[in-house]
């Protein structure tokens, strides 16, 4: 069974996650600063993070279609379009990450032009990763 996870991400070497939280008036689902230690859930230590991250999950059930995940994020972020432009101008990388998991056969999807237009108007990249089962 295919599952989908999506999150909005802001990344940058000098990114201060608390500043982004204050600017967007939203609490992230993931955050770290450049230089913070990277640990697995089991406690294994990896190399320190090389850039900061502020990430907000779509909070949509993993069995729902990709457009529902994108729509949820676009709706949450729509009023912040101008602020996102300012953050991009600072040099931060801003995207929506979509992970598609459990693909074991041919799969297709359609993203409506109206939704794609809204993603474009947010000025964010769309990062699609497909993970076979």
N, C-alpha and C positions, 0 to 999 in steps of 0.2 A: 504494500500500500504506500502510495506517495504521500509525503508530508512536506509542508512548506513552513518556513520561518522567515520573517522579514523584520528588519530593523533600520532605522534612520541613524546615520553615524556622522559625527564631526570628528576629524582627526588632524593633529598637527603637533609639531615638535614642542612648541611653547604653549599648547592649549591648556588652559586652566578649567577643569570640569566644573568647578563651583561657579565660575563666571558665567559659563553657558547655562547652568541651572538657573541662575538669577536672571539672565537675559530672557530666557524662554519661559520662565515660570512653570517649569516642568521638572520632575525628578527623573533622572535616567535609570535605565535598567542595568547599565554597565558604565563604569568610568574608571579611568586611571590617568596618571600623569606620566610624562616621559621620565624614565628612571625608576619608576615603581617596580617592585619585584613581580615577576609573573609566576603564578603558582597554578598547578592543576588542581582539580577538585580532590584528588587523592593526596595532595600535599607535596607533590614533586615540584621542585624549583627549576624554572627555566631562566634564560637570559632576561635581564630587565627589559621592560618595554622601551622601545626606541622613539615612541611618540605618544602624545596624550590622546585619549578617546572619551567621547561622550556619546552614548548610544541609547536609543529609545526603541523598545520592541513594539510591533504592531498590536500585540495582545489580541490576536485573532486565533481561533482554534486551528491547529496545524492541518486539519483535514479540509479546510476551506480553500477555495480557489485563490490563485495569486492576485487576481484583481481586488478581492476583498481585503487582502493584506495591504496592498498599495493604497487603496482608497482610505483605509483606516489611518495610515500614516499621513497621507496628503491632507486629510481632514484635520488632524491634530496640528499640522504645521502651517496650514494655509495662511493664517493671520500673521505669520512671522516671515513672509516672503522677503520683505525689505531687509530685515535683520539678517536673514540667511545670505543675502547679497553682500552685506557689510562683512560678514564672517568670511565669505569667499574672497573678498577683496583683501583681507588680512593674510591670505595664503592658506587657509585651512582647506582640507579636502572634505567635501560633503557629498554623501551618497545615500542611497537606499540599497541595502544588501538584501538579496533574496536567495535563500538556500532552498533548493528543491532536492529532497532526500528520498531514496528508495526507488529510483527509476530503474526498472529492469527490462523495459521494452520500449518500443517507439512511443513517444509522447509528444503531443502538441498542445499549444495554448494560444489564445488570442487575447491581446490587450486592446481594448477599445481606444480609438483615437481621442475621445474626450478625456479619458483618464491619462493617456500619455501626454496630452496637451497640458494638463494640470501638473504632472511631474516636471515637464519642461519649464513651466512657469515658476515652479519652485526653484529651478536652477540647480537641481541635484543630478548627479550621475546615477545610473541604474546598474548595479553590480549583480549579475545573475550567475549563481554557481549551481551546477548540477552534480549531485553525488549519487552514483549508481549503488544499487543494493548489493 
